[in-house]
């Protein structure tokens, strides 16, 4: 059974979707509500905030600076290439940034596959949990983020990878 809930965050409401099993839930998607790529709540899915207690607790701890690495059950359904990219994302340390080229290198992809790496990062279904926000352009630019570049900037600032901007 697919279950979902929403939870507030400092960057907007998050939509969490998971598959429920005998051992609990296995997270399949974390997106910002209203995001074009967010999974629409469909017939046959059940809203169940209680099923996400551990996950929402970890997200709250992350946003308050008390958690640096998530420990949640998840299921992803990407291609083998996407799965390698997403696994590399989960290895980027809190408060660090890397480039698309370095992710390609880490998974053994040639430099002519950087766009494919970028596409796989863009298809990451577990925003924040698999920290795609930690990947930036080779020139230091904050290129692309499914949740929006301003949210990417905010997440990197929260983690200390960027200095806060003052107006």
SEMAR-679876 format. One line per 10 residues: number of its first residue (from 1); their letters; for each residue x, y negated, z of N, C-alpha, C, O. Coordinates in Angstrom, 3 decimals. Example, Ala and Ser with C-alpha at 12.3 -4.5 7.8 and 13.67 -1.06 7.14 Angstrom:
! SEMAR-679876
1	as	13.190:5.690:7.800:12.300:4.500:7.800:13.200:3.300:7.800:14.236:3.319:8.465 ~ 12.850:2.250:7.080:13.670:1.060:7.140:12.900:-0.030:7.870:13.409:-1.138:8.039
END
This chain:
! SEMAR-679876
1	xxxxxxxxxx	0.854:1.176:0.000:0.000:0.000:0.000:0.895:-1.234:0.000:1.861:-1.313:0.759 ~ 0.571:-2.176:-0.842:1.303:-3.440:-0.886:0.659:-4.421:0.082:-0.553:-4.638:0.058 ~ 1.492:-5.008:0.931:1.030:-5.987:1.906:1.776:-7.300:1.675:2.854:-7.325:1.081 ~ 1.183:-8.376:2.151:1.821:-9.682:1.990:1.456:-10.584:3.159:0.518:-10.323:3.912 ~ 2.227:-11.646:3.280:1.909:-12.707:4.212:2.606:-13.968:3.725:3.438:-13.930:2.817 ~ 2.259:-15.053:4.331:2.981:-16.300:4.095:3.529:-16.759:5.439:2.976:-16.452:6.495 ~ 4.613:-17.489:5.372:5.211:-18.038:6.588:5.798:-19.404:6.266:6.317:-19.631:5.173 ~ 5.708:-20.293:7.219:6.256:-21.627:7.028:7.764:-21.598:7.189:8.308:-20.803:7.956 ~ 8.427:-22.472:6.458:9.868:-22.674:6.596:10.121:-24.167:6.461:9.246:-24.900:6.001 ~ 11.295:-24.627:6.852:11.614:-26.048:6.686:11.610:-26.500:5.224:11.567:-27.698:4.943
11	xxxxxxxxxx	11.654:-25.546:4.299:11.700:-25.876:2.873:10.394:-25.587:2.153:10.330:-25.643:0.925 ~ 9.365:-25.279:2.908:8.069:-24.981:2.307:7.631:-23.567:2.656:8.395:-22.771:3.200 ~ 6.394:-23.285:2.329:5.818:-21.985:2.636:6.468:-20.887:1.798:6.686:-21.053:0.597 ~ 6.776:-19.760:2.449:7.325:-18.590:1.781:6.248:-17.525:1.651:5.445:-17.324:2.562 ~ 6.238:-16.850:0.518:5.357:-15.706:0.278:6.210:-14.450:0.383:7.181:-14.288:-0.357 ~ 5.847:-13.563:1.304:6.561:-12.309:1.510:5.672:-11.166:1.048:4.494:-11.112:1.403 ~ 6.225:-10.256:0.262:5.486:-9.099:-0.247:6.309:-7.860:0.080:7.534:-7.878:-0.041 ~ 5.646:-6.792:0.490:6.346:-5.562:0.858:5.481:-4.347:0.553:4.267:-4.442:0.374 ~ 6.147:-3.216:0.501:5.461:-1.932:0.409:5.432:-1.345:1.806:6.452:-1.274:2.492 ~ 4.244:-0.927:2.214:4.067:-0.369:3.546:4.220:1.145:3.477:3.650:1.803:2.606
21	xxxxxxxxxx	4.997:1.683:4.407:5.188:3.129:4.479:5.095:3.586:5.921:4.781:2.796:6.812 ~ 5.365:4.851:6.148:5.247:5.407:7.498:6.261:4.803:8.458:6.012:4.753:9.662 ~ 7.409:4.339:7.943:8.432:3.763:8.805:8.377:2.257:8.898:9.293:1.644:9.447 ~ 7.340:1.648:8.383:7.232:0.188:8.408:7.111:-0.362:7.002:6.552:0.280:6.113 ~ 7.649:-1.574:6.812:7.546:-2.199:5.496:8.913:-2.319:4.855:9.930:-2.442:5.536 ~ 8.918:-2.282:3.551:10.118:-2.476:2.748:9.861:-3.686:1.863:9.028:-3.644:0.957 ~ 10.574:-4.746:2.131:10.389:-6.026:1.456:10.669:-5.890:-0.038:11.683:-5.310:-0.426 ~ 9.783:-6.417:-0.877:9.992:-6.381:-2.325:10.142:-7.772:-2.925:10.680:-7.919:-4.022 ~ 9.667:-8.805:-2.205:9.726:-10.141:-2.777:9.669:-11.199:-1.686:8.870:-11.114:-0.753 ~ 10.541:-12.203:-1.828:10.493:-13.415:-1.014:10.581:-14.574:-1.998:11.599:-14.751:-2.667
31	xxxxxxxxxx	9.525:-15.353:-2.083:9.500:-16.500:-2.982:8.869:-17.685:-2.255:8.223:-17.526:-1.219 ~ 9.064:-18.843:-2.804:8.376:-20.012:-2.278:6.977:-20.016:-2.854:6.807:-19.851:-4.063 ~ 5.974:-20.199:-2.017:4.588:-20.225:-2.476:4.426:-21.296:-3.541:4.972:-22.393:-3.422 ~ 3.679:-20.970:-4.571:3.466:-21.904:-5.658:4.562:-21.866:-6.706:4.417:-22.466:-7.771 ~ 5.644:-21.178:-6.428:6.754:-21.052:-7.368:6.262:-20.292:-8.598:5.537:-19.306:-8.468 ~ 6.643:-20.733:-9.758:6.164:-20.087:-10.980:6.468:-18.599:-11.001:5.698:-17.812:-11.552 ~ 7.597:-18.208:-10.397:7.973:-16.797:-10.431:7.440:-16.018:-9.247:7.687:-14.816:-9.145 ~ 6.711:-16.673:-8.339:6.233:-15.932:-7.174:5.170:-14.926:-7.599:4.398:-15.157:-8.531 ~ 5.155:-13.822:-6.899:4.175:-12.779:-7.206:2.810:-13.260:-6.757:2.623:-13.628:-5.597 ~ 1.874:-13.257:-7.659:0.509:-13.647:-7.301:-0.090:-12.575:-6.401:0.190:-11.387:-6.560
41	xxxxxxxxxx	-0.893:-12.997:-5.484:-1.577:-12.050:-4.616:-2.684:-11.426:-5.458:-3.584:-12.117:-5.935 ~ -2.602:-10.124:-5.629:-3.501:-9.419:-6.532:-4.463:-8.535:-5.763:-4.264:-8.244:-4.584 ~ -5.518:-8.113:-6.463:-6.466:-7.171:-5.866:-5.716:-5.927:-5.397:-4.755:-5.493:-6.031 ~ -6.157:-5.373:-4.305:-5.533:-4.165:-3.786:-4.394:-4.445:-2.825:-3.875:-3.524:-2.194 ~ -4.000:-5.702:-2.706:-2.966:-6.068:-1.743:-3.643:-6.587:-0.494:-4.662:-7.275:-0.557 ~ -3.065:-6.251:0.629:-3.675:-6.602:1.906:-2.795:-7.606:2.648:-1.584:-7.416:2.766 ~ -3.406:-8.657:3.138:-2.689:-9.634:3.958:-2.486:-9.012:5.337:-3.441:-8.541:5.955 ~ -1.232:-9.010:5.824:-0.933:-8.374:7.107:0.285:-9.045:7.728:1.410:-8.578:7.551 ~ 0.067:-10.135:8.450:1.167:-10.883:9.065:1.941:-10.021:10.055:3.160:-10.156:10.164 ~ 1.253:-9.136:10.780:1.914:-8.310:11.795:2.971:-7.393:11.185:3.972:-7.089:11.834
51	xxxxxxxxxx	2.761:-6.952:9.951:3.724:-6.065:9.301:5.063:-6.758:9.045:6.076:-6.095:8.822 ~ 5.065:-8.076:9.077:6.266:-8.854:8.746:6.914:-9.512:9.968:7.752:-10.401:9.818 ~ 6.535:-9.085:11.163:7.027:-9.732:12.384:8.549:-9.783:12.432:9.116:-10.838:12.717 ~ 9.215:-8.681:12.162:10.687:-8.638:12.205:11.289:-9.551:11.130:12.231:-10.296:11.398 ~ 10.748:-9.488:9.940:11.285:-10.285:8.836:11.082:-11.773:9.095:12.007:-12.560:8.899 ~ 9.898:-12.169:9.527:9.661:-13.597:9.791:10.513:-14.074:10.959:10.956:-15.222:10.969 ~ 10.748:-13.213:11.940:11.626:-13.572:13.047:13.049:-13.829:12.578:13.704:-14.763:13.041 ~ 13.526:-12.996:11.657:14.872:-13.194:11.112:14.942:-14.469:10.275:15.934:-15.196:10.335 ~ 13.908:-14.739:9.505:13.890:-15.977:8.719:13.910:-17.201:9.631:14.634:-18.159:9.364 ~ 13.121:-17.176:10.703:13.119:-18.291:11.656:14.501:-18.477:12.271:14.969:-19.607:12.412
61	xxxxxxxxxx	15.159:-17.374:12.640:16.497:-17.450:13.229:17.498:-17.999:12.208:18.393:-18.764:12.567 ~ 17.349:-17.615:10.952:18.228:-18.146:9.896:18.060:-19.667:9.781:19.047:-20.403:9.750 ~ 16.831:-20.122:9.719:16.588:-21.555:9.532:16.994:-22.394:10.736:17.178:-23.604:10.607 ~ 17.136:-21.776:11.901:17.608:-22.522:13.073:19.108:-22.331:13.294:19.651:-22.792:14.297 ~ 19.775:-21.653:12.362:21.218:-21.475:12.448:21.661:-20.365:13.381:22.844:-20.274:13.709 ~ 20.735:-19.517:13.817:21.069:-18.448:14.761:21.331:-17.105:14.081:21.753:-16.158:14.746 ~ 21.091:-17.000:12.774:21.278:-15.740:12.045:22.041:-16.036:10.765:21.703:-16.961:10.027 ~ 23.061:-15.251:10.512:23.862:-15.463:9.316:23.739:-14.328:8.307:24.106:-14.499:7.144 ~ 23.236:-13.191:8.722:23.086:-12.050:7.809:21.785:-11.327:8.141:21.527:-10.990:9.297 ~ 20.983:-11.098:7.131:19.694:-10.434:7.316:19.876:-8.924:7.411:20.747:-8.342:6.764
71	xxxxxxxxxx	19.046:-8.313:8.223:19.032:-6.870:8.376:17.582:-6.419:8.229:16.887:-6.180:9.217 ~ 17.143:-6.310:6.984:15.765:-5.924:6.696:15.756:-4.808:5.660:16.648:-4.711:4.817 ~ 14.747:-3.982:5.742:14.537:-2.959:4.724:13.993:-3.649:3.472:13.113:-4.504:3.570 ~ 14.501:-3.288:2.319:14.017:-3.885:1.079:14.043:-2.843:-0.020:14.763:-1.847:0.053 ~ 13.247:-3.097:-1.033:13.203:-2.280:-2.230:13.268:-3.230:-3.412:12.519:-4.204:-3.481 ~ 14.161:-2.944:-4.333:14.201:-3.763:-5.545:14.080:-2.839:-6.742:14.469:-1.672:-6.693 ~ 13.538:-3.379:-7.805:13.272:-2.572:-8.993:13.900:-3.180:-10.225:13.247:-3.318:-11.259 ~ 15.156:-3.542:-10.120:15.842:-4.131:-11.261:16.505:-3.077:-12.119:16.500:-1.886:-11.809 ~ 17.074:-3.557:-13.203:17.884:-2.682:-14.041:19.168:-2.346:-13.273:19.475:-3.006:-12.280 ~ 19.911:-1.348:-13.708:21.180:-1.065:-13.018:22.108:-2.294:-12.980:22.783:-2.523:-11.977
81	xxxxxxxxxx	22.144:-3.072:-14.051:22.970:-4.282:-14.084:22.476:-5.291:-13.041:23.273:-5.837:-12.277 ~ 21.165:-5.535:-13.010:20.612:-6.461:-12.019:20.907:-5.991:-10.601:21.256:-6.800:-9.741 ~ 20.772:-4.716:-10.353:21.024:-4.173:-9.014:22.472:-4.426:-8.592:22.728:-4.746:-7.431 ~ 23.422:-4.285:-9.524:24.833:-4.570:-9.203:25.019:-6.043:-8.864:25.736:-6.381:-7.921 ~ 24.378:-6.914:-9.625:24.471:-8.352:-9.359:23.854:-8.670:-8.008:24.453:-9.396:-7.215 ~ 22.670:-8.142:-7.730:21.982:-8.436:-6.469:22.762:-7.905:-5.273:22.768:-8.526:-4.210 ~ 23.428:-6.748:-5.440:24.274:-6.218:-4.365:25.445:-7.174:-4.111:25.829:-7.393:-2.963 ~ 26.006:-7.738:-5.172:27.106:-8.704:-5.023:26.625:-9.953:-4.299:27.369:-10.527:-3.503 ~ 25.398:-10.383:-4.558:24.854:-11.550:-3.860:24.819:-11.316:-2.357:25.158:-12.206:-1.577 ~ 24.413:-10.132:-1.955:24.298:-9.827:-0.527:25.656:-9.809:0.170:25.719:-9.848:1.399
91	xxxxxxxxxx	26.737:-9.750:-0.596:28.083:-9.741:-0.020:28.693:-11.137:0.112:29.763:-11.278:0.704 ~ 28.045:-12.160:-0.420:28.587:-13.523:-0.311:28.387:-13.982:1.124:27.251:-14.044:1.596 ~ 29.466:-14.304:1.829:29.335:-14.669:3.244:28.539:-15.955:3.461:28.539:-16.862:2.629 ~ 27.881:-15.998:4.579:27.162:-17.186:5.040:28.124:-18.374:5.026:29.276:-18.255:5.443 ~ 27.645:-19.502:4.551:28.456:-20.716:4.546:29.487:-20.774:3.431:30.315:-21.684:3.399 ~ 29.444:-19.817:2.523:30.383:-19.763:1.402:29.644:-19.985:0.094:28.430:-19.799:0.002 ~ 30.392:-20.381:-0.895:29.856:-20.474:-2.249:30.793:-19.727:-3.182:31.973:-19.535:-2.889 ~ 30.247:-19.318:-4.292:31.024:-18.662:-5.331:30.459:-19.102:-6.672:29.473:-19.837:-6.722 ~ 31.070:-18.661:-7.744:30.609:-19.043:-9.081:30.039:-17.828:-9.810:30.246:-16.681:-9.415 ~ 29.321:-18.119:-10.875:28.780:-17.053:-11.715:29.908:-16.192:-12.255:29.786:-14.969:-12.318
101	xxxxxxxxxx	31.012:-16.829:-12.648:32.164:-16.097:-13.173:32.758:-15.153:-12.146:33.161:-14.039:-12.482 ~ 32.814:-15.590:-10.898:33.370:-14.722:-9.847:32.433:-13.561:-9.544:32.890:-12.461:-9.233 ~ 31.136:-13.793:-9.632:30.191:-12.683:-9.454:30.385:-11.678:-10.582:30.398:-10.471:-10.343 ~ 30.535:-12.171:-11.815:30.777:-11.284:-12.958:32.042:-10.459:-12.722:32.053:-9.249:-12.948 ~ 33.084:-11.110:-12.276:34.345:-10.423:-11.991:34.163:-9.370:-10.901:34.679:-8.258:-11.013 ~ 33.441:-9.717:-9.865:33.224:-8.802:-8.734:32.524:-7.526:-9.166:32.828:-6.451:-8.649 ~ 31.590:-7.626:-10.105:30.858:-6.419:-10.525:31.508:-5.737:-11.729:30.994:-4.743:-12.242 ~ 32.646:-6.281:-12.174:33.355:-5.664:-13.286:32.799:-6.028:-14.650:33.049:-5.322:-15.626 ~ 32.055:-7.111:-14.734:31.511:-7.565:-16.024:32.512:-8.509:-16.678:33.180:-9.284:-15.993 ~ 32.614:-8.447:-17.966:33.529:-9.331:-18.688:32.994:-10.763:-18.674:31.813:-11.000:-18.420
111	xxxxxxxxxx	33.879:-11.697:-18.948:33.511:-13.111:-18.911:32.433:-13.456:-19.940:31.710:-14.437:-19.765 ~ 32.315:-12.668:-21.004:31.258:-12.944:-21.974:29.874:-12.503:-21.461:28.866:-12.675:-22.146 ~ 29.843:-11.936:-20.250:28.575:-11.514:-19.642:28.096:-12.484:-18.554:27.157:-12.176:-17.820 ~ 28.736:-13.651:-18.447:28.366:-14.606:-17.400:26.907:-15.038:-17.543:26.211:-15.183:-16.538 ~ 26.438:-15.243:-18.758:25.028:-15.622:-18.932:24.093:-14.503:-18.466:23.037:-14.769:-17.892 ~ 24.483:-13.265:-18.714:23.673:-12.133:-18.249:23.677:-12.081:-16.728:22.657:-11.766:-16.115 ~ 24.821:-12.390:-16.115:24.892:-12.458:-14.649:23.950:-13.554:-14.166:23.199:-13.352:-13.212 ~ 23.986:-14.712:-14.818:23.094:-15.815:-14.446:21.629:-15.429:-14.567:20.817:-15.784:-13.713 ~ 21.291:-14.707:-15.619:19.904:-14.264:-15.801:19.498:-13.288:-14.694:18.377:-13.352:-14.189 ~ 20.403:-12.390:-14.319:20.108:-11.444:-13.240:19.945:-12.183:-11.915:19.067:-11.848:-11.121
121	xxxxxxxxxx	20.785:-13.181:-11.676:20.659:-13.973:-10.454:19.317:-14.705:-10.454:18.648:-14.783:-9.424 ~ 18.930:-15.233:-11.600:17.647:-15.927:-11.724:16.452:-15.014:-11.512:15.367:-15.485:-11.171 ~ 16.635:-13.719:-11.709:15.552:-12.751:-11.526:15.546:-12.140:-10.124:14.738:-11.258:-9.837 ~ 16.433:-12.600:-9.261:16.525:-12.088:-7.897:15.170:-12.224:-7.195:14.672:-13.339:-7.037 ~ 14.563:-11.103:-6.771:13.248:-11.189:-6.136:13.297:-11.528:-4.646:12.257:-11.785:-4.039 ~ 14.480:-11.532:-4.057:14.596:-11.714:-2.612:15.342:-12.999:-2.268:16.433:-12.968:-1.698 ~ 14.727:-14.138:-2.627:15.353:-15.414:-2.320:15.695:-15.488:-0.838:14.965:-14.961:0.001 ~ 16.776:-16.126:-0.528:17.308:-16.319:0.821:17.899:-15.016:1.365:19.023:-15.027:1.867 ~ 17.183:-13.904:1.283:17.664:-12.612:1.789:18.877:-12.148:0.983:19.901:-11.791:1.564 ~ 18.776:-12.149:-0.330:19.913:-11.916:-1.236:20.299:-13.320:-1.715:19.700:-13.835:-2.659
131	xxxxxxxxxx	21.276:-13.930:-1.083:21.502:-15.379:-1.161:22.034:-15.902:-2.493:23.200:-16.284:-2.602 ~ 21.173:-15.915:-3.494:21.549:-16.439:-4.806:21.828:-17.938:-4.756:22.464:-18.479:-5.661 ~ 21.357:-18.613:-3.704:21.626:-20.046:-3.575:23.108:-20.320:-3.362:23.541:-21.464:-3.501 ~ 23.891:-19.310:-3.032:25.328:-19.484:-2.793:26.155:-19.436:-4.071:27.381:-19.540:-4.020 ~ 25.495:-19.279:-5.216:26.199:-19.227:-6.499:26.034:-20.566:-7.201:24.918:-21.050:-7.395 ~ 27.170:-21.159:-7.582:27.162:-22.474:-8.226:27.910:-22.404:-9.551:28.555:-21.402:-9.858 ~ 27.819:-23.464:-10.323:28.523:-23.538:-11.596:30.027:-23.635:-11.395:30.485:-24.041:-10.327 ~ 30.793:-23.268:-12.402:32.256:-23.300:-12.331:32.775:-24.707:-12.056:33.852:-24.877:-11.486 ~ 32.008:-25.709:-12.462:32.428:-27.103:-12.253:31.933:-27.660:-10.915:32.078:-28.853:-10.647 ~ 31.355:-26.808:-10.085:30.870:-27.231:-8.775:29.430:-27.709:-8.765:28.920:-28.100:-7.715
141	xxxxxxxxxx	28.765:-27.686:-9.910:27.382:-28.169:-9.971:26.416:-27.133:-9.393:26.648:-25.926:-9.461 ~ 25.346:-27.642:-8.833:24.306:-26.772:-8.275:23.330:-26.415:-9.381:22.238:-26.974:-9.468 ~ 23.729:-25.494:-10.206:22.906:-25.111:-11.340:21.846:-24.112:-10.919:22.113:-23.186:-10.154 ~ 20.663:-24.306:-11.419:19.551:-23.385:-11.282:19.332:-22.746:-9.931:20.280:-22.350:-9.253 ~ 18.097:-22.652:-9.554:17.652:-21.895:-8.387:16.146:-21.769:-8.539:15.451:-22.760:-8.767 ~ 15.648:-20.555:-8.412:14.213:-20.328:-8.622:13.357:-21.162:-7.679:12.221:-21.498:-8.014 ~ 13.880:-21.499:-6.515:13.144:-22.325:-5.556:13.349:-23.808:-5.775:12.772:-24.622:-5.053 ~ 14.165:-24.183:-6.763:14.456:-25.582:-7.047:15.827:-25.981:-6.516:16.259:-25.516:-5.461 ~ 16.495:-26.839:-7.254:17.855:-27.246:-6.900:17.900:-27.980:-5.560:18.880:-27.848:-4.827 ~ 16.862:-28.749:-5.224:16.869:-29.447:-3.930:16.828:-28.452:-2.773:17.466:-28.671:-1.744
151	xxxxxxxxxx	16.086:-27.366:-2.934:16.074:-26.336:-1.889:17.438:-25.647:-1.813:17.913:-25.321:-0.725 ~ 18.057:-25.428:-2.959:19.396:-24.841:-2.985:20.355:-25.729:-2.200:21.122:-25.246:-1.367 ~ 20.307:-27.023:-2.471:21.158:-27.979:-1.758:20.885:-27.918:-0.252:21.817:-27.930:0.551 ~ 19.612:-27.852:0.126:19.245:-27.798:1.544:19.756:-26.522:2.211:20.243:-26.571:3.340 ~ 19.653:-25.389:1.532:20.137:-24.126:2.092:21.652:-24.156:2.271:22.166:-23.712:3.297 ~ 22.364:-24.675:1.278:23.825:-24.753:1.376:24.256:-25.736:2.462:25.266:-25.521:3.132 ~ 23.500:-26.802:2.635:23.791:-27.759:3.707:23.530:-27.122:5.064:24.330:-27.281:5.985 ~ 22.420:-26.405:5.198:22.104:-25.695:6.437:23.245:-24.765:6.828:23.608:-24.680:8.001 ~ 23.807:-24.073:5.848:24.875:-23.100:6.106:26.243:-23.760:6.276:27.213:-23.090:6.631 ~ 26.327:-25.061:6.024:27.602:-25.752:6.160:28.496:-25.666:4.937:29.656:-26.073:4.995
161	xxxxxxx	27.984:-25.146:3.835:28.776:-25.050:2.608:28.834:-26.376:1.877:29.733:-26.599:1.066 ~ 27.874:-27.270:2.156:27.852:-28.617:1.582:27.698:-29.616:2.717:27.100:-29.316:3.751 ~ 28.236:-30.785:2.513:28.048:-31.856:3.482:26.683:-32.476:3.257:26.227:-32.573:2.118 ~ 26.023:-32.896:4.328:24.716:-33.564:4.153:24.884:-34.829:3.318:25.902:-35.517:3.394 ~ 23.863:-35.113:2.525:23.880:-36.325:1.701:23.140:-37.431:2.459:22.063:-37.200:3.010 ~ 23.717:-38.613:2.482:23.090:-39.760:3.139:22.683:-40.765:2.087:23.423:-41.003:1.133 ~ 21.515:-41.356:2.250:21.097:-42.354:1.264:21.353:-43.743:1.769:21.064:-44.716:1.073
END
